[in-house]
Amino acid sequence: MKLAYLYVRISTDEQKRKGYSLPEQEDRLLKYCKYNNIEVKGIYREDYSAKNFNRPEWKQLFSEVKKKSRGEDKNILFIKWDRFSRNVEYAYEMIGKLRKYKTTAMAIDQPIDFSVPESTVMLAVYLAVPEAENTRRAQNTSNGIRRAKLMGRYPNKAPIGYINVTLMDGKKAIVPKEPEAEIIKWVFNQIVKSDQKISEIRKIANDKGLICSRSHFFRVIRNPIYCGHISIKLNSNEEQIIKGLHEPLISESLFYQVQSLISTKIKTTGRKEDLRGVFFLRGFLICPICNQKLTGCFVQGRSKQYPYYFCHHGCGIRINAIFLNDCYQNRLQELVLSNSSIELFKNVLEDQNIKTQKAGYLYSQKLIERKIKEEWLTLSRGRKLFIAGVLKIDDYNELKKENQVNIKNLKKEARDTVLKLSAIDRKNKIEDKALVEVFQKFSKFDTQDKKYLVNLIPPIDIDYKTGDLSLDLNPAFSKILSAKTHRKNNKKNEFH
């Protein structure tokens, strides 16, 4: 052995538990090299876990070994094999890679003579012991956390809105942390009371001081920890709920009320939803050759993809989806309600207790205006206390910042209330045309609503070349449509 690189490594927990230190390892390795006349080509110091080789210093060392692969044989020296790796599989893989670059890994306290076949048995032992130790330690930690949770304590890192503390008896616990705890209470109440989108509520919460990502926010509103419960995972499909010893931020009933609302307020997005939106007639179109249902997909063109309905039985039928969708929509928009139906719907709208709903929004509007005045008054008092020297500059700035956020959110709520009142007024003053042309807004319907409507009024007698089609109106629809609509549809059926 003539040349060697020295590799010393610790992880924080090992230093506490076993007393390992980088200088002590380095000193021993340098003495070993001096005694054996080995030239030290470099020293690499690592403060990283050995569960894999994705370590900054090791990467640099490995890159250096690859660069000098054409010279004489090299060595990497460390104290023990657990400094090299704590995973048998990765260790053997790395030993093989080093061998390709004429480099040998060696522990000075646990030497291995690779020229002796039987020595590989000792290497397996040296590598397996640290991995077994890691696995046992992880299992003990997991069991300890599980026992603590079964007793109602939360030993993990505190979720947002709580902070970890140590009680007088030395046990760990979590307690509410302000202002996050108060904001989380507001979030749960707002989801139930308001018809705002969850994304809008999250933005307001962020403005108030709840700093978390979108995915973290959704984990927060699904976490039972906030209603005083602790979730313990039994296996991949089952979990156990334990009553916690910590102080809950919200009631149990409020938490489960929010869970029931989440599914209706979160809209799914992605490729699958896009396909449903474009091919809303899929399942209602029949192949004129084999009488099988047509499906839909995108076809790649020169610059973009184009949607088509087609037969997957090889009949060669392919229809532009946008063209056929428009034909159906145009035919649907020809449907108008009869005069008697219009009068009936007007009466239904009047019976929806719109006046009571409007009174509630007007009360909310006055309440918001009063809160805004109170915020301005609080800021004015704070300014006077600051001028008088009672309030420090940092406290005043914090008060001002919080006050501005509250006013901003209250003004947004005020704007939302004005929009709701405007919507009620539009309902009250609805024109006959809006009721007559009941399907004019079909293109703006949600995908689910479009599919539901197509199921109620499916297309029939379709000419795939011209896009000409009729609508299959059931008796209930026939009773509420005008005679003009009936004549158009009957004429179409006679033509076909």
C-alpha positions in Angstrom: 0.0 0.0 0.0 1.6 3.3 -1.2 -1.2 5.8 -1.8 -4.4 6.3 0.2 -7.3 8.7 0.6 -8.6 9.1 4.2 -12.3 9.1 4.8 -13.7 10.1 8.2 -17.5 10.3 8.9 -19.9 10.9 11.7 -23.6 11.5 12.1 -24.9 13.7 14.9 -26.6 10.9 16.8 -23.5 8.7 16.6 -21.3 11.4 18.1 -23.7 11.7 21.0 -24.1 8.0 21.5 -20.7 6.6 20.9 -18.4 9.6 21.2 -17.1 9.5 17.6 -15.5 12.6 16.4 -13.9 13.6 13.1 -10.5 14.9 14.6 -10.1 11.6 16.6 -10.7 9.4 13.5 -8.4 11.6 11.4 -5.6 11.5 13.9 -5.7 7.7 14.1 -5.7 7.4 10.3 -2.7 9.8 9.9 -0.7 7.9 12.5 -1.5 4.6 10.7 -0.3 6.0 7.4 2.9 7.5 9.0 3.7 4.2 10.6 3.2 2.2 7.3 4.8 4.8 5.0 1.6 5.5 3.1 1.3 8.8 1.2 -1.9 10.6 2.0 -3.5 12.0 -1.2 -6.4 13.7 0.5 -8.7 13.8 3.6 -12.4 13.8 3.2 -14.5 14.8 6.2 -18.2 13.9 6.3 -21.1 14.7 8.7 -23.7 12.6 7.0 -25.8 9.4 7.4 -24.4 6.2 5.9 -27.7 4.8 4.8 -26.6 5.3 1.2 -23.7 6.9 -0.7 -25.6 10.0 -1.6 -23.1 12.1 0.5 -21.4 15.3 -0.6 -17.8 14.4 0.5 -18.1 10.8 -0.7 -19.2 12.0 -4.1 -16.1 14.3 -4.3 -13.8 11.4 -3.2 -15.4 9.0 -5.8 -14.9 11.6 -8.6 -11.3 12.0 -7.6 -10.8 8.2 -7.7 -12.3 8.1 -11.2 -10.0 10.8 -12.5 -6.9 9.0 -11.2 -8.0 5.6 -12.4 -5.0 5.0 -14.8 -2.3 5.3 -12.2 -1.1 2.8 -9.6 -3.4 1.1 -7.2 -5.1 3.3 -4.6 -6.8 2.8 -1.3 -9.5 4.5 0.8 -8.9 4.2 4.5 -11.4 4.6 7.3 -11.6 3.4 10.9 -14.3 0.8 10.8 -16.7 -0.5 8.1 -19.7 1.3 9.6 -17.9 4.5 8.6 -18.0 3.3 5.0 -21.6 2.1 4.9 -24.6 0.9 7.1 -26.3 -0.9 4.2 -25.0 -4.2 2.9 -26.5 -4.0 -0.6 -25.1 -0.5 -1.3 -21.7 -1.4 0.3 -21.1 -4.4 -2.0 -22.2 -2.3 -5.0 -19.7 0.5 -4.1 -16.9 -2.0 -3.5 -17.4 -3.3 -7.0 -17.4 0.2 -8.5 -14.2 1.1 -6.7 -12.5 -2.1 -7.9 -13.2 -1.0 -11.5 -11.0 2.1 -10.8 -8.2 0.1 -9.2 -9.2 1.3 -5.7 -9.6 -0.8 -2.5 -11.7 0.2 0.5 -10.1 -0.8 3.9 -11.0 -0.4 7.6 -7.8 -0.2 9.7 -9.6 -1.6 12.8 -11.3 -4.4 10.9 -8.8 -5.3 8.1 -9.8 -7.7 5.3 -7.4 -9.5 3.1 -9.3 -9.7 -0.2 -6.8 -12.2 -1.7 -8.1 -14.8 0.8 -11.6 -16.1 -0.3 -12.7 -16.9 3.3 -12.2 -13.3 4.3 -15.4 -12.3 2.4 -17.3 -14.0 5.3 -15.8 -11.6 7.8 -16.6 -8.7 5.4 -20.2 -9.8 5.4 -20.3 -9.8 9.2 -18.6 -6.3 9.4 -21.2 -4.9 7.0 -24.2 -6.7 8.3 -23.8 -5.6 12.0 -24.2 -1.8 11.4 -27.2 -2.4 9.2 -28.8 -4.7 11.9 -28.0 -2.1 14.5 -29.7 0.7 12.4 -32.8 -1.5 11.8 -33.1 -2.3 15.5 -32.7 1.3 16.5 -35.3 2.4 14.0 -37.7 -0.3 15.2 -37.2 0.7 18.9 -37.8 4.4 18.0 -40.9 3.5 16.1 -42.2 1.3 18.9 -41.5 4.1 21.4 -43.4 6.6 19.3 -46.3 4.2 19.0 -46.5 3.6 22.7 -46.5 7.3 23.4 -49.3 7.8 20.9 -51.4 5.0 22.4 -51.1 6.9 25.7 -52.4 10.0 24.1 -49.1 11.9 23.8 -47.8 13.3 20.5 -44.0 12.7 20.4 -43.3 13.7 16.8 -42.4 17.2 15.5 -45.3 19.4 16.4 -47.7 20.2 13.4 -48.2 23.8 12.4 -50.2 25.6 15.0 -48.5 23.7 17.9 -45.0 23.7 19.5 -43.1 21.0 21.2 -42.5 21.4 24.9 -41.0 19.3 27.8 -43.3 19.0 30.8 -42.2 19.1 34.5 -42.0 15.3 34.5 -39.7 15.2 31.5 -42.3 14.0 29.1 -42.8 15.6 25.6 -46.0 17.3 24.7 -47.4 19.8 22.2 -49.2 23.1 23.1 -50.9 25.7 20.8 -48.7 28.3 19.2 -50.0 31.7 18.3 -50.8 33.2 15.8 -50.9 30.0 13.8 -53.3 28.3 16.2 -55.9 31.1 15.9 -55.5 31.2 12.1 -56.1 27.4 11.8 -59.3 27.8 13.9 -60.4 30.6 11.5 -59.7 28.3 8.5 -61.9 25.4 9.8 -64.7 27.8 10.6 -64.4 29.6 7.3 -64.7 26.4 5.3 -68.0 25.6 7.0 -69.5 29.1 7.1 -68.3 30.5 3.7 -68.9 29.4 0.2 -65.4 30.5 -0.8 -63.1 28.1 -2.6 -60.6 26.4 -0.4 -57.8 27.9 -2.5 -59.1 31.4 -1.7 -59.3 30.5 2.0 -55.7 29.3 1.9 -54.5 32.6 0.4 -56.2 34.6 3.1 -54.7 32.3 5.8 -51.3 32.9 4.2 -51.8 36.6 4.4 -52.8 36.3 8.0 -49.5 34.5 8.8 -50.1 30.8 8.2 -47.0 30.1 6.0 -47.4 26.7 4.3 -47.6 25.3 0.8 -50.8 24.2 -0.9 -50.2 20.5 -0.2 -49.3 21.2 3.4 -52.5 23.2 3.8 -54.6 20.3 2.6 -52.8 18.0 5.1 -53.6 20.5 7.8 -57.4 20.5 7.2 -57.4 16.7 7.1 -55.3 16.2 10.2 -57.4 15.0 13.2 -54.7 16.4 15.6 -56.5 19.7 15.6 -59.7 18.3 17.1 -57.7 16.5 19.9 -57.3 13.1 18.2 -54.0 11.3 17.3 -53.9 8.9 14.3 -51.9 5.7 14.6 -51.3 3.8 11.4 -51.8 0.0 11.9 -51.0 -1.0 8.3 -51.2 0.4 4.8 -55.1 0.4 4.9 -56.0 0.7 8.5 -55.5 3.3 11.2 -56.5 3.8 14.8 -57.7 7.1 16.3 -56.7 7.8 19.9 -58.0 10.7 22.1 -55.0 12.9 22.7 -53.8 14.6 25.9 -53.1 17.9 24.1 -55.4 20.9 23.8 -57.6 20.7 20.7 -58.0 23.9 18.6 -61.5 23.0 17.2 -64.4 20.8 18.2 -64.7 17.2 16.9 -68.0 18.0 15.2 -66.5 21.0 13.3 -63.6 18.8 12.1 -65.8 16.1 10.6 -68.1 18.7 9.2 -65.1 20.1 7.3 -64.1 16.6 6.1 -67.6 16.1 4.6 -67.3 19.5 2.7 -63.8 19.0 1.4 -64.8 16.5 -1.3 -67.4 18.9 -2.7 -65.2 21.9 -2.6 -62.1 20.4 -4.2 -62.4 19.9 -7.9 -60.3 17.2 -9.5 -58.0 18.3 -12.3 -55.6 16.5 -14.6 -55.6 14.6 -17.9 -58.5 12.4 -17.0 -60.8 15.3 -16.2 -59.6 17.1 -19.4 -60.6 14.0 -21.5 -64.0 13.9 -19.9 -64.5 17.6 -20.6 -63.7 17.3 -24.3 -65.4 14.0 -25.0 -68.7 14.5 -23.0 -70.6 12.7 -25.8 -68.6 9.5 -25.3 -70.9 6.7 -24.4 -73.8 8.2 -26.4 -72.4 7.8 -29.9 -72.9 4.6 -31.9 -70.7 3.4 -34.8 -72.8 3.2 -38.0 -70.9 0.1 -39.2 -70.6 -2.2 -36.2 -73.1 -0.6 -33.8 -70.6 -0.4 -31.0 -70.1 2.7 -28.8 -67.5 5.2 -30.0 -64.7 6.3 -27.8 -62.5 9.4 -27.9 -58.8 10.3 -27.9 -56.4 13.0 -29.0 -54.5 12.6 -32.3 -51.1 14.2 -32.7 -50.9 16.7 -35.6 -47.9 18.7 -36.8 -48.1 21.3 -34.2 -50.7 20.2 -31.7 -53.1 17.4 -30.7 -56.7 17.2 -32.1 -59.6 15.4 -30.4 -61.6 12.8 -32.3 -64.4 10.3 -31.6 -63.5 7.0 -33.2 -64.4 3.3 -33.3 -61.8 1.1 -31.7 -63.0 -2.0 -33.6 -61.2 -1.0 -36.8 -64.2 0.3 -38.7 -62.3 3.5 -39.8 -65.0 5.8 -38.3 -63.4 9.1 -37.0 -65.2 12.3 -36.3 -63.8 15.6 -35.1 -64.9 15.9 -31.5 -65.1 19.7 -31.4 -67.2 19.8 -34.6 -69.7 17.2 -33.2 -69.8 18.8 -29.8 -70.7 22.1 -31.4 -73.5 20.5 -33.5 -75.0 19.0 -30.3 -74.7 22.3 -28.4 -76.3 24.3 -31.2 -79.2 21.8 -31.4 -79.6 21.9 -27.6 -79.7 25.7 -27.6 -82.7 25.7 -29.9 -84.8 24.3 -27.0 -87.0 26.9 -25.4 -89.5 26.7 -22.6 -93.2 27.1 -22.9 -94.9 30.2 -21.4 -96.6 28.2 -18.6 -93.2 26.7 -17.6 -91.6 30.2 -17.4 -94.4 31.3 -15.0 -93.8 28.2 -12.9 -90.1 28.8 -12.6 -90.6 32.4 -11.7 -92.9 31.3 -8.8 -90.3 28.8 -7.7 -87.6 31.5 -7.6 -89.8 33.7 -5.5 -90.5 30.9 -3.1 -86.8 30.5 -2.3 -87.0 33.0 0.6 -84.7 35.4 -1.3 -85.6 38.2 1.0 -84.4 36.3 4.1 -81.1 35.5 2.3 -80.6 39.1 1.2 -81.3 40.3 4.8 -78.5 37.9 6.0 -76.0 39.3 3.5 -77.0 42.9 4.4 -76.4 42.1 8.1 -73.0 40.6 7.2 -72.1 43.7 5.2 -72.8 46.0 8.1 -70.9 43.7 10.5 -67.8 43.8 8.1 -68.0 47.6 7.9 -68.1 47.8 11.7 -65.0 45.5 11.9 -63.1 47.6 9.4 -63.9 50.8 11.5 -62.7 49.0 14.6 -59.4 48.0 12.9 -58.8 51.6 11.8 -59.6 52.7 15.4 -57.1 50.2 16.8 -54.4 51.5 14.5 -55.2 55.1 15.5 -54.9 54.2 19.2 -51.7 52.3 18.6 -50.2 55.4 16.7 -51.1 57.6 19.7 -49.5 55.2 22.1 -46.4 55.1 19.9 -46.1 58.9 19.8 -46.6 59.0 23.6 -43.7 56.6 24.0 -45.8 53.9 25.6 -45.6 51.5 22.6 -42.2 50.4 21.2 -41.4 50.8 17.5 -41.2 46.9 17.0 -44.6 46.4 18.7 -46.1 49.3 16.7 -44.8 47.9 13.4 -46.2 44.4 14.3 -49.6 45.9 15.2 -49.6 47.9 11.9 -48.7 44.8 9.8 -51.4 42.7 11.5 -53.9 45.5 11.1 -53.3 45.9 7.4 -53.7 42.2 6.8 -57.0 42.2 8.7 -58.3 45.2 6.8 -57.3 43.6 3.5 -59.2 40.4 4.3 -62.2 42.3 5.6 -62.4 44.3 2.4 -62.2 41.1 0.3 -65.1 39.7 2.4 -67.0 43.0 1.8 -66.5 42.7 -2.0 -67.7 39.1 -1.9 -70.8 40.1 0.0 -71.5 42.8 -2.6 -71.2 40.2 -5.4 -73.7 37.9 -3.6 -76.2 40.8 -3.2 -75.8 41.6 -6.9 -76.5 37.9 -7.7 -79.7 38.0 -5.7 -80.8 41.2 -7.4 -80.2 39.5 -10.8 -82.3 36.6 -9.7 -85.1 38.9 -8.6 -85.0 40.8 -11.9 -84.5 37.8 -14.1 -85.6 38.4 -17.7 -87.9 36.1 -19.7 -85.1 35.5 -22.2 -82.8 34.0 -19.6 -85.5 31.5 -18.7 -86.6 30.8 -22.3 -83.1 30.1 -23.6 -82.3 27.8 -20.8 -79.4 26.0 -22.4 -77.5 29.0 -23.8 -74.7 28.6 -21.1 -74.2 24.9 -21.9 -70.5 25.5 -22.9 -69.8 26.9 -19.4 -71.3 23.9 -17.6 -69.0 21.6 -15.5 -68.1 18.3 -17.2 -70.3 16.4 -14.7 -73.3 18.7 -15.5 -72.7 18.3 -19.2 -72.6 14.5 -18.9 -75.8 14.6 -16.8 -77.6 16.7 -19.4 -76.5 14.6 -22.3 -77.8 11.6 -20.4 -81.2 13.3 -20.1 -81.3 14.6 -23.7 -79.1 12.2 -25.7 -78.4 12.8 -29.5 -80.0 10.5 -32.0 -80.1 10.0 -35.8 -76.6 11.5 -36.2 -75.2 12.2 -39.7 -71.4 12.0 -38.9 -70.6 13.7 -42.2 -72.8 16.8 -41.9 -73.2 16.8 -38.1 -76.9 16.9 -38.5 -78.7 15.3 -35.5 -81.9 15.1 -33.4 -82.5 15.1 -29.7 -84.3 12.3 -27.9 -86.7 14.2 -25.7 -88.5 12.3 -22.9 -92.2 13.0 -22.1 -91.3 15.2 -19.1 -89.2 17.6 -21.3 -91.8 17.6 -24.0 -94.4 19.0 -21.6 -92.3 22.0 -20.6 -91.0 22.9 -24.1 -92.7 25.3 -26.4 -94.6 24.1 -29.5 -92.0 25.8 -31.7 -89.3 23.5 -30.3 -91.5 20.4 -30.9 -92.0 21.4 -34.5 -88.3 21.7 -35.1 -87.6 18.4 -33.5 -90.4 16.6 -35.3 -89.3 18.0 -38.6 -85.8 16.6 -38.0 -87.2 13.2 -37.2 -89.3 13.2 -40.3 -86.3 14.1 -42.4 -84.3 11.3 -41.0 
